[in-house]
Amino acid sequence: MKVAEWKRAAVERLAVAGVEGAHLEAQLLAAHALGVDRTWLLAHPEAEMNVLAGEVLLQRRERREPLAYILGRREFYGRDFIVREGVLVPRQETEVLVDVALRFLDSRQLERPRVLDLGTGSGCIAVTLKLERPHADVTAIDISQKALDIAEQNAEQLRADVRLLLSHGFSEIEDQKFDLIVSNPPYIPTNEPLMPEVADYEPSEALYGGEDGLDMYRMLGHEAPAHLRIGGGLAVEVGAGQAQQVADVVRDEDLDLAEVVRDFSGIERVLLFLRK
Ligand code: GLN
């Protein structure tokens, strides 16, 4: 069977399964089954499809497993990250958090800024920050050993010298202080309905932030100030519509809200606080 023919049938099956963007996904699955990239496939429409391999991938996607887990990778900030079950799939809006962090580091002009990524998951934020600003000293922590294993693979694969640590919140950080703490914490309210890709496959400890979704921000508001140098920054991603509430639970006598940054959809997505 030619690839083009396989793709036509695959597009239909994916659409029936409720997958959006079925055309692009069928193409990516075909390319993955053949071990080639999409560009090669586009240039070789007459290629023979590996039907068996394609069928296995297609069935996984029909069950709404995230495409990124099936392909084993997701692009973030221009680099390919290894992802699989056990870590949150990096999201495009999280690139805004990286931008805010980079701008903060540039404005501080420190010789060796100390950066902490709390809840690193795949390591996408920590690794990107280290590669974009090699002079930074980057520590990444997570509550999940499985996530840290994947973050370590990413750090190795992309040659980013990042310190990785298993830690429940700041439990293993003790009295260390940082110039910048970044976090894309779990912020979904427990009862919020989610797409099957997210609800059925992504790790719940990476998604849910308690009844109102704000538990991790409360923790950060309490504990981050003790781990920030004076003038240091706390940059967090927030869920759609959460900016005001997060500002209220984090801001206190030690932390000022300095910036609210919108993502490409116009949603207030990243908050930067400064340690007084
Ligand atoms: N820091 C990772 C990311 O932004 C994981 C975040 C999380 O698991 N909540 O993708």
py3Dmol code that shows the C-alpha trace and the ligand (Angstrom):
import py3Dmol

protein = """\
ATOM      1  CA  MET A   1       0.000   0.000   0.000  1.00  0.00           C
ATOM      2  CA  LYS A   2       1.247   3.463  -0.915  1.00  0.00           C
ATOM      3  CA  VAL A   3       1.650   6.024   1.847  1.00  0.00           C
ATOM      4  CA  ALA A   4      -0.905   8.354   0.271  1.00  0.00           C
ATOM      5  CA  GLU A   5      -3.561   5.664   0.355  1.00  0.00           C
ATOM      6  CA  TRP A   6      -2.776   4.702   3.955  1.00  0.00           C
ATOM      7  CA  LYS A   7      -2.954   8.349   4.953  1.00  0.00           C
ATOM      8  CA  ARG A   8      -6.402   8.837   3.440  1.00  0.00           C
ATOM      9  CA  ALA A   9      -7.835   5.983   5.484  1.00  0.00           C
ATOM     10  CA  ALA A  10      -5.959   7.095   8.589  1.00  0.00           C
ATOM     11  CA  VAL A  11      -7.303  10.648   8.368  1.00  0.00           C
ATOM     12  CA  GLU A  12     -10.827   9.291   8.335  1.00  0.00           C
ATOM     13  CA  ARG A  13     -10.278   6.983  11.296  1.00  0.00           C
ATOM     14  CA  LEU A  14      -8.628   9.726  13.340  1.00  0.00           C
ATOM     15  CA  ALA A  15     -11.461  12.127  12.604  1.00  0.00           C
ATOM     16  CA  VAL A  16     -14.013   9.516  13.700  1.00  0.00           C
ATOM     17  CA  ALA A  17     -12.036   9.059  16.923  1.00  0.00           C
ATOM     18  CA  GLY A  18     -12.409  12.806  17.565  1.00  0.00           C
ATOM     19  CA  VAL A  19      -8.836  13.808  16.829  1.00  0.00           C
ATOM     20  CA  GLU A  20      -8.458  17.390  15.597  1.00  0.00           C
ATOM     21  CA  GLY A  21      -5.957  18.123  12.851  1.00  0.00           C
ATOM     22  CA  ALA A  22      -6.235  14.546  11.611  1.00  0.00           C
ATOM     23  CA  HIS A  23      -4.481  15.286   8.327  1.00  0.00           C
ATOM     24  CA  LEU A  24      -1.250  16.495   9.868  1.00  0.00           C
ATOM     25  CA  GLU A  25      -1.335  13.751  12.484  1.00  0.00           C
ATOM     26  CA  ALA A  26      -1.797  11.003   9.881  1.00  0.00           C
ATOM     27  CA  GLN A  27       1.216  12.378   8.091  1.00  0.00           C
ATOM     28  CA  LEU A  28       3.305  12.420  11.256  1.00  0.00           C
ATOM     29  CA  LEU A  29       2.260   8.875  12.164  1.00  0.00           C
ATOM     30  CA  ALA A  30       3.128   7.615   8.687  1.00  0.00           C
ATOM     31  CA  ALA A  31       6.515   9.295   8.840  1.00  0.00           C
ATOM     32  CA  HIS A  32       7.153   7.829  12.288  1.00  0.00           C
ATOM     33  CA  ALA A  33       6.161   4.333  11.138  1.00  0.00           C
ATOM     34  CA  LEU A  34       8.643   4.601   8.273  1.00  0.00           C
ATOM     35  CA  GLY A  35      11.374   6.196  10.368  1.00  0.00           C
ATOM     36  CA  VAL A  36      11.580   9.229   8.094  1.00  0.00           C
ATOM     37  CA  ASP A  37      10.656  12.871   8.593  1.00  0.00           C
ATOM     38  CA  ARG A  38       7.609  14.604   7.230  1.00  0.00           C
ATOM     39  CA  THR A  39       9.551  16.512   4.598  1.00  0.00           C
ATOM     40  CA  TRP A  40      10.914  13.287   3.133  1.00  0.00           C
ATOM     41  CA  LEU A  41       7.428  11.836   3.043  1.00  0.00           C
ATOM     42  CA  LEU A  42       6.041  14.856   1.232  1.00  0.00           C
ATOM     43  CA  ALA A  43       8.740  14.470  -1.395  1.00  0.00           C
ATOM     44  CA  HIS A  44       8.055  10.716  -1.803  1.00  0.00           C
ATOM     45  CA  PRO A  45       4.291  10.243  -2.097  1.00  0.00           C
ATOM     46  CA  GLU A  46       4.861   6.992  -3.983  1.00  0.00           C
ATOM     47  CA  ALA A  47       6.689   5.367  -1.043  1.00  0.00           C
ATOM     48  CA  GLU A  48       5.403   2.035   0.265  1.00  0.00           C
ATOM     49  CA  MET A  49       3.794   2.254   3.676  1.00  0.00           C
ATOM     50  CA  ASN A  50       4.821   0.009   6.560  1.00  0.00           C
ATOM     51  CA  VAL A  51       1.205  -0.936   7.248  1.00  0.00           C
ATOM     52  CA  LEU A  52       1.832  -3.033  10.333  1.00  0.00           C
ATOM     53  CA  ALA A  53       3.863  -0.369  12.107  1.00  0.00           C
ATOM     54  CA  GLY A  54       1.389   2.290  11.025  1.00  0.00           C
ATOM     55  CA  GLU A  55      -1.571   0.330  12.364  1.00  0.00           C
ATOM     56  CA  VAL A  56      -0.063   0.052  15.832  1.00  0.00           C
ATOM     57  CA  LEU A  57       0.534   3.808  15.988  1.00  0.00           C
ATOM     58  CA  LEU A  58      -2.860   4.614  14.551  1.00  0.00           C
ATOM     59  CA  GLN A  59      -4.671   2.488  17.111  1.00  0.00           C
ATOM     60  CA  ARG A  60      -2.836   4.201  19.945  1.00  0.00           C
ATOM     61  CA  ARG A  61      -3.883   7.585  18.601  1.00  0.00           C
ATOM     62  CA  GLU A  62      -7.468   6.397  18.088  1.00  0.00           C
ATOM     63  CA  ARG A  63      -7.497   5.650  21.817  1.00  0.00           C
ATOM     64  CA  ARG A  64      -6.536   9.322  22.218  1.00  0.00           C
ATOM     65  CA  GLU A  65      -3.046   8.750  23.526  1.00  0.00           C
ATOM     66  CA  PRO A  66      -1.234  12.096  23.047  1.00  0.00           C
ATOM     67  CA  LEU A  67       0.627  12.305  19.761  1.00  0.00           C
ATOM     68  CA  ALA A  68       3.762  13.423  21.589  1.00  0.00           C
ATOM     69  CA  TYR A  69       3.893  10.172  23.600  1.00  0.00           C
ATOM     70  CA  ILE A  70       3.436   8.104  20.455  1.00  0.00           C
ATOM     71  CA  LEU A  71       6.180   9.960  18.605  1.00  0.00           C
ATOM     72  CA  GLY A  72       8.258  10.081  21.798  1.00  0.00           C
ATOM     73  CA  ARG A  73       9.128  13.709  21.283  1.00  0.00           C
ATOM     74  CA  ARG A  74       7.834  17.258  21.300  1.00  0.00           C
ATOM     75  CA  GLU A  75       9.454  20.413  20.048  1.00  0.00           C
ATOM     76  CA  PHE A  76       9.899  23.180  22.632  1.00  0.00           C
ATOM     77  CA  TYR A  77      11.661  26.487  22.065  1.00  0.00           C
ATOM     78  CA  GLY A  78      13.229  25.149  18.870  1.00  0.00           C
ATOM     79  CA  ARG A  79      14.584  21.917  20.337  1.00  0.00           C
ATOM     80  CA  ASP A  80      13.345  18.341  20.405  1.00  0.00           C
ATOM     81  CA  PHE A  81      12.521  16.982  23.855  1.00  0.00           C
ATOM     82  CA  ILE A  82      12.018  13.320  24.688  1.00  0.00           C
ATOM     83  CA  VAL A  83       8.558  12.820  26.202  1.00  0.00           C
ATOM     84  CA  ARG A  84       6.657   9.765  27.283  1.00  0.00           C
ATOM     85  CA  GLU A  85       4.030   8.787  29.800  1.00  0.00           C
ATOM     86  CA  GLY A  86       5.121  10.118  33.180  1.00  0.00           C
ATOM     87  CA  VAL A  87       5.749  13.727  32.141  1.00  0.00           C
ATOM     88  CA  LEU A  88       3.553  16.567  31.038  1.00  0.00           C
ATOM     89  CA  VAL A  89       3.796  17.215  27.310  1.00  0.00           C
ATOM     90  CA  PRO A  90       5.504  20.618  26.915  1.00  0.00           C
ATOM     91  CA  ARG A  91       3.014  23.294  25.848  1.00  0.00           C
ATOM     92  CA  GLN A  92       3.606  26.172  23.509  1.00  0.00           C
ATOM     93  CA  GLU A  93       2.365  28.734  26.048  1.00  0.00           C
ATOM     94  CA  THR A  94       5.142  27.672  28.408  1.00  0.00           C
ATOM     95  CA  GLU A  95       7.575  29.282  25.967  1.00  0.00           C
ATOM     96  CA  VAL A  96       6.208  32.604  27.258  1.00  0.00           C
ATOM     97  CA  LEU A  97       7.434  31.638  30.733  1.00  0.00           C
ATOM     98  CA  VAL A  98      10.875  30.958  29.266  1.00  0.00           C
ATOM     99  CA  ASP A  99      10.853  34.371  27.559  1.00  0.00           C
ATOM    100  CA  VAL A 100       9.972  36.127  30.804  1.00  0.00           C
ATOM    101  CA  ALA A 101      12.702  34.213  32.645  1.00  0.00           C
ATOM    102  CA  LEU A 102      15.308  35.092  30.016  1.00  0.00           C
ATOM    103  CA  ARG A 103      14.377  38.769  30.069  1.00  0.00           C
ATOM    104  CA  PHE A 104      14.606  38.781  33.850  1.00  0.00           C
ATOM    105  CA  LEU A 105      18.051  37.172  33.771  1.00  0.00           C
ATOM    106  CA  ASP A 106      19.234  39.667  31.155  1.00  0.00           C
ATOM    107  CA  SER A 107      17.969  42.608  33.186  1.00  0.00           C
ATOM    108  CA  ARG A 108      19.802  41.401  36.295  1.00  0.00           C
ATOM    109  CA  GLN A 109      23.171  41.021  34.551  1.00  0.00           C
ATOM    110  CA  LEU A 110      24.565  38.705  37.209  1.00  0.00           C
ATOM    111  CA  GLU A 111      27.787  36.862  36.556  1.00  0.00           C
ATOM    112  CA  ARG A 112      26.395  33.508  37.633  1.00  0.00           C
ATOM    113  CA  PRO A 113      22.673  33.721  38.409  1.00  0.00           C
ATOM    114  CA  ARG A 114      21.244  30.799  40.343  1.00  0.00           C
ATOM    115  CA  VAL A 115      18.031  29.484  38.808  1.00  0.00           C
ATOM    116  CA  LEU A 116      15.555  26.935  40.181  1.00  0.00           C
ATOM    117  CA  ASP A 117      12.898  25.191  38.072  1.00  0.00           C
ATOM    118  CA  LEU A 118      10.291  23.766  40.420  1.00  0.00           C
ATOM    119  CA  GLY A 119       8.340  20.857  38.902  1.00  0.00           C
ATOM    120  CA  THR A 120      10.596  20.378  35.926  1.00  0.00           C
ATOM    121  CA  GLY A 121       8.763  17.416  34.320  1.00  0.00           C
ATOM    122  CA  SER A 122      10.463  16.751  30.975  1.00  0.00           C
ATOM    123  CA  GLY A 123      13.026  19.397  31.915  1.00  0.00           C
ATOM    124  CA  CYS A 124      11.940  21.593  29.026  1.00  0.00           C
ATOM    125  CA  ILE A 125      12.160  24.876  30.969  1.00  0.00           C
ATOM    126  CA  ALA A 126      15.393  24.176  32.875  1.00  0.00           C
ATOM    127  CA  VAL A 127      17.226  22.756  29.858  1.00  0.00           C
ATOM    128  CA  THR A 128      16.109  25.625  27.632  1.00  0.00           C
ATOM    129  CA  LEU A 129      17.194  28.253  30.179  1.00  0.00           C
ATOM    130  CA  LYS A 130      20.611  26.611  30.561  1.00  0.00           C
ATOM    131  CA  LEU A 131      21.148  26.402  26.800  1.00  0.00           C
ATOM    132  CA  GLU A 132      19.928  29.945  26.149  1.00  0.00           C
ATOM    133  CA  ARG A 133      21.942  31.432  29.043  1.00  0.00           C
ATOM    134  CA  PRO A 134      24.896  29.107  29.695  1.00  0.00           C
ATOM    135  CA  HIS A 135      26.272  31.389  32.420  1.00  0.00           C
ATOM    136  CA  ALA A 136      23.284  30.523  34.638  1.00  0.00           C
ATOM    137  CA  ASP A 137      23.595  27.851  37.291  1.00  0.00           C
ATOM    138  CA  VAL A 138      20.400  25.836  36.880  1.00  0.00           C
ATOM    139  CA  THR A 139      18.806  23.419  39.347  1.00  0.00           C
ATOM    140  CA  ALA A 140      15.647  21.508  38.439  1.00  0.00           C
ATOM    141  CA  ILE A 141      13.479  19.661  40.929  1.00  0.00           C
ATOM    142  CA  ASP A 142      10.480  17.375  40.689  1.00  0.00           C
ATOM    143  CA  ILE A 143       8.390  15.203  42.954  1.00  0.00           C
ATOM    144  CA  SER A 144       8.509  12.333  40.434  1.00  0.00           C
ATOM    145  CA  GLN A 145      11.561  10.139  39.839  1.00  0.00           C
ATOM    146  CA  LYS A 146      10.090   9.051  36.526  1.00  0.00           C
ATOM    147  CA  ALA A 147       9.962  12.664  35.398  1.00  0.00           C
ATOM    148  CA  LEU A 148      13.528  13.269  36.582  1.00  0.00           C
ATOM    149  CA  ASP A 149      14.759  10.292  34.555  1.00  0.00           C
ATOM    150  CA  ILE A 150      13.266  11.830  31.440  1.00  0.00           C
ATOM    151  CA  ALA A 151      14.581  15.290  32.328  1.00  0.00           C
ATOM    152  CA  GLU A 152      18.028  13.737  32.734  1.00  0.00           C
ATOM    153  CA  GLN A 153      17.814  12.163  29.288  1.00  0.00           C
ATOM    154  CA  ASN A 154      16.865  15.524  27.841  1.00  0.00           C
ATOM    155  CA  ALA A 155      19.669  17.335  29.626  1.00  0.00           C
ATOM    156  CA  GLU A 156      22.141  14.740  28.338  1.00  0.00           C
ATOM    157  CA  GLN A 157      20.785  14.604  24.841  1.00  0.00           C
ATOM    158  CA  LEU A 158      20.833  18.384  24.501  1.00  0.00           C
ATOM    159  CA  ARG A 159      24.065  18.781  26.485  1.00  0.00           C
ATOM    160  CA  ALA A 160      22.659  21.049  29.126  1.00  0.00           C
ATOM    161  CA  ASP A 161      24.478  21.023  32.436  1.00  0.00           C
ATOM    162  CA  VAL A 162      21.495  21.088  34.791  1.00  0.00           C
ATOM    163  CA  ARG A 163      21.440  19.819  38.394  1.00  0.00           C
ATOM    164  CA  LEU A 164      18.461  17.483  38.929  1.00  0.00           C
ATOM    165  CA  LEU A 165      16.995  16.701  42.315  1.00  0.00           C
ATOM    166  CA  LEU A 166      14.091  14.677  43.662  1.00  0.00           C
ATOM    167  CA  SER A 167      12.250  17.057  45.962  1.00  0.00           C
ATOM    168  CA  HIS A 168       8.778  17.483  47.377  1.00  0.00           C
ATOM    169  CA  GLY A 169       8.300  21.215  46.983  1.00  0.00           C
ATOM    170  CA  PHE A 170      11.387  22.827  48.546  1.00  0.00           C
ATOM    171  CA  SER A 171      12.019  19.836  50.854  1.00  0.00           C
ATOM    172  CA  GLU A 172      15.509  19.097  49.501  1.00  0.00           C
ATOM    173  CA  ILE A 173      16.444  22.708  48.825  1.00  0.00           C
ATOM    174  CA  GLU A 174      16.985  23.539  52.503  1.00  0.00           C
ATOM    175  CA  ASP A 175      18.542  26.972  52.918  1.00  0.00           C
ATOM    176  CA  GLN A 176      19.662  27.510  49.318  1.00  0.00           C
ATOM    177  CA  LYS A 177      18.805  30.858  47.756  1.00  0.00           C
ATOM    178  CA  PHE A 178      18.218  31.655  44.106  1.00  0.00           C
ATOM    179  CA  ASP A 179      18.086  34.695  41.851  1.00  0.00           C
ATOM    180  CA  LEU A 180      15.199  33.273  39.889  1.00  0.00           C
ATOM    181  CA  ILE A 181      12.608  30.599  40.602  1.00  0.00           C
ATOM    182  CA  VAL A 182      10.494  29.479  37.642  1.00  0.00           C
ATOM    183  CA  SER A 183       7.573  27.113  37.774  1.00  0.00           C
ATOM    184  CA  ASN A 184       4.811  25.800  35.591  1.00  0.00           C
ATOM    185  CA  PRO A 185       2.987  24.126  38.462  1.00  0.00           C
ATOM    186  CA  PRO A 186      -0.065  21.872  38.269  1.00  0.00           C
ATOM    187  CA  TYR A 187      -2.925  24.380  38.210  1.00  0.00           C
ATOM    188  CA  ILE A 188      -6.054  22.597  36.998  1.00  0.00           C
ATOM    189  CA  PRO A 189      -8.953  22.510  39.480  1.00  0.00           C
ATOM    190  CA  THR A 190      -9.660  18.909  40.505  1.00  0.00           C
ATOM    191  CA  ASN A 191     -13.101  18.677  38.938  1.00  0.00           C
ATOM    192  CA  GLU A 192     -12.402  20.402  35.640  1.00  0.00           C
ATOM    193  CA  PRO A 193     -13.305  18.243  32.619  1.00  0.00           C
ATOM    194  CA  LEU A 194     -10.340  17.668  30.313  1.00  0.00           C
ATOM    195  CA  MET A 195      -9.718  16.177  26.879  1.00  0.00           C
ATOM    196  CA  PRO A 196      -9.048  12.425  26.960  1.00  0.00           C
ATOM    197  CA  GLU A 197      -5.429  12.981  25.855  1.00  0.00           C
ATOM    198  CA  VAL A 198      -4.842  14.946  29.038  1.00  0.00           C
ATOM    199  CA  ALA A 199      -7.165  13.276  31.553  1.00  0.00           C
ATOM    200  CA  ASP A 200      -6.396   9.665  30.591  1.00  0.00           C
ATOM    201  CA  TYR A 201      -2.661   9.867  29.887  1.00  0.00           C
ATOM    202  CA  GLU A 202      -0.832  12.811  31.420  1.00  0.00           C
ATOM    203  CA  PRO A 203       0.325  12.405  35.045  1.00  0.00           C
ATOM    204  CA  SER A 204      -2.309  13.730  37.453  1.00  0.00           C
ATOM    205  CA  GLU A 205       0.354  15.155  39.790  1.00  0.00           C
ATOM    206  CA  ALA A 206       1.490  17.352  36.882  1.00  0.00           C
ATOM    207  CA  LEU A 207      -2.038  18.585  36.202  1.00  0.00           C
ATOM    208  CA  TYR A 208      -4.154  19.095  39.278  1.00  0.00           C
ATOM    209  CA  GLY A 209      -3.605  21.854  41.810  1.00  0.00           C
ATOM    210  CA  GLY A 210      -6.308  21.054  44.324  1.00  0.00           C
ATOM    211  CA  GLU A 211      -9.955  22.067  44.443  1.00  0.00           C
ATOM    212  CA  ASP A 212      -9.457  25.559  43.024  1.00  0.00           C
ATOM    213  CA  GLY A 213      -6.183  24.727  41.232  1.00  0.00           C
ATOM    214  CA  LEU A 214      -4.207  27.180  43.370  1.00  0.00           C
ATOM    215  CA  ASP A 215      -2.545  24.915  45.967  1.00  0.00           C
ATOM    216  CA  MET A 216       0.933  25.177  44.452  1.00  0.00           C
ATOM    217  CA  TYR A 217       0.727  28.968  44.217  1.00  0.00           C
ATOM    218  CA  ARG A 218      -0.175  29.130  47.911  1.00  0.00           C
ATOM    219  CA  MET A 219       2.850  26.966  48.671  1.00  0.00           C
ATOM    220  CA  LEU A 220       5.053  29.205  46.492  1.00  0.00           C
ATOM    221  CA  GLY A 221       3.728  32.338  48.165  1.00  0.00           C
ATOM    222  CA  HIS A 222       4.663  30.898  51.558  1.00  0.00           C
ATOM    223  CA  GLU A 223       7.967  29.290  50.742  1.00  0.00           C
ATOM    224  CA  ALA A 224       9.555  30.994  47.739  1.00  0.00           C
ATOM    225  CA  PRO A 225      10.555  34.219  49.539  1.00  0.00           C
ATOM    226  CA  ALA A 226      12.889  32.288  51.861  1.00  0.00           C
ATOM    227  CA  HIS A 227      14.634  30.826  48.808  1.00  0.00           C
ATOM    228  CA  LEU A 228      15.024  34.056  46.863  1.00  0.00           C
ATOM    229  CA  ARG A 229      17.801  36.587  47.147  1.00  0.00           C
ATOM    230  CA  ILE A 230      16.687  40.204  47.575  1.00  0.00           C
ATOM    231  CA  GLY A 231      15.733  41.469  44.108  1.00  0.00           C
ATOM    232  CA  GLY A 232      15.225  37.903  42.922  1.00  0.00           C
ATOM    233  CA  GLY A 233      12.324  36.895  40.700  1.00  0.00           C
ATOM    234  CA  LEU A 234       9.557  34.308  40.885  1.00  0.00           C
ATOM    235  CA  ALA A 235       8.063  33.603  37.451  1.00  0.00           C
ATOM    236  CA  VAL A 236       5.051  31.306  37.232  1.00  0.00           C
ATOM    237  CA  GLU A 237       2.742  30.110  34.515  1.00  0.00           C
ATOM    238  CA  VAL A 238      -0.977  30.251  35.360  1.00  0.00           C
ATOM    239  CA  GLY A 239      -4.137  28.748  33.898  1.00  0.00           C
ATOM    240  CA  ALA A 240      -6.577  30.745  31.778  1.00  0.00           C
ATOM    241  CA  GLY A 241      -8.483  33.167  34.012  1.00  0.00           C
ATOM    242  CA  GLN A 242      -6.290  32.519  37.086  1.00  0.00           C
ATOM    243  CA  ALA A 243      -3.954  35.530  36.910  1.00  0.00           C
ATOM    244  CA  GLN A 244      -5.836  37.720  39.391  1.00  0.00           C
ATOM    245  CA  GLN A 245      -6.351  34.933  41.928  1.00  0.00           C
ATOM    246  CA  VAL A 246      -2.724  33.839  41.675  1.00  0.00           C
ATOM    247  CA  ALA A 247      -1.566  37.421  42.131  1.00  0.00           C
ATOM    248  CA  ASP A 248      -3.667  37.561  45.292  1.00  0.00           C
ATOM    249  CA  VAL A 249      -2.452  34.298  46.833  1.00  0.00           C
ATOM    250  CA  VAL A 250       1.248  34.815  46.033  1.00  0.00           C
ATOM    251  CA  ARG A 251       1.705  38.534  46.690  1.00  0.00           C
ATOM    252  CA  ASP A 252       2.650  39.360  50.264  1.00  0.00           C
ATOM    253  CA  GLU A 253       4.962  41.574  52.270  1.00  0.00           C
ATOM    254  CA  ASP A 254       7.999  39.931  50.659  1.00  0.00           C
ATOM    255  CA  LEU A 255       6.789  39.564  47.062  1.00  0.00           C
ATOM    256  CA  ASP A 256       5.622  42.313  44.680  1.00  0.00           C
ATOM    257  CA  LEU A 257       3.820  41.583  41.441  1.00  0.00           C
ATOM    258  CA  ALA A 258       6.031  43.111  38.734  1.00  0.00           C
ATOM    259  CA  GLU A 259       4.594  41.864  35.449  1.00  0.00           C
ATOM    260  CA  VAL A 260       1.686  39.998  33.874  1.00  0.00           C
ATOM    261  CA  VAL A 261       2.439  38.674  30.387  1.00  0.00           C
ATOM    262  CA  ARG A 262      -0.083  37.388  27.871  1.00  0.00           C
ATOM    263  CA  ASP A 263       0.388  34.410  25.592  1.00  0.00           C
ATOM    264  CA  PHE A 264      -0.220  34.287  21.820  1.00  0.00           C
ATOM    265  CA  SER A 265      -3.963  33.832  22.446  1.00  0.00           C
ATOM    266  CA  GLY A 266      -4.123  36.975  24.569  1.00  0.00           C
ATOM    267  CA  ILE A 267      -4.531  35.000  27.817  1.00  0.00           C
ATOM    268  CA  GLU A 268      -2.739  36.347  30.900  1.00  0.00           C
ATOM    269  CA  ARG A 269      -0.285  33.473  31.218  1.00  0.00           C
ATOM    270  CA  VAL A 270       2.834  34.391  33.171  1.00  0.00           C
ATOM    271  CA  LEU A 271       3.276  36.356  36.376  1.00  0.00           C
ATOM    272  CA  LEU A 272       6.591  37.737  37.558  1.00  0.00           C
ATOM    273  CA  PHE A 273       7.006  38.601  41.224  1.00  0.00           C
ATOM    274  CA  LEU A 274      10.004  40.337  42.775  1.00  0.00           C
ATOM    275  CA  ARG A 275      11.498  39.593  46.175  1.00  0.00           C
ATOM    276  CA  LYS A 276      11.641  42.786  48.195  1.00  0.00           C
TER     277      LYS A 276
END
"""
ligand_1 = """\
10
LIG
N 7.961 22.115 33.734
C 7.307 21.167 32.878
C 6.590 21.883 31.760
O 6.371 23.065 31.842
C 6.353 20.298 33.654
C 5.273 21.080 34.344
C 4.311 20.203 35.106
O 4.485 18.980 35.152
N 3.296 20.790 35.668
O 6.247 21.295 30.775
"""
view = py3Dmol.view(width=600, height=400)
view.addModel(protein, "pdb")
view.setStyle({"model": 0}, {"cartoon": {"style": "trace"}})
view.addModel(ligand_1, "xyz")
view.setStyle({"model": 1}, {"stick": {}})
view.zoomTo()
view.show()
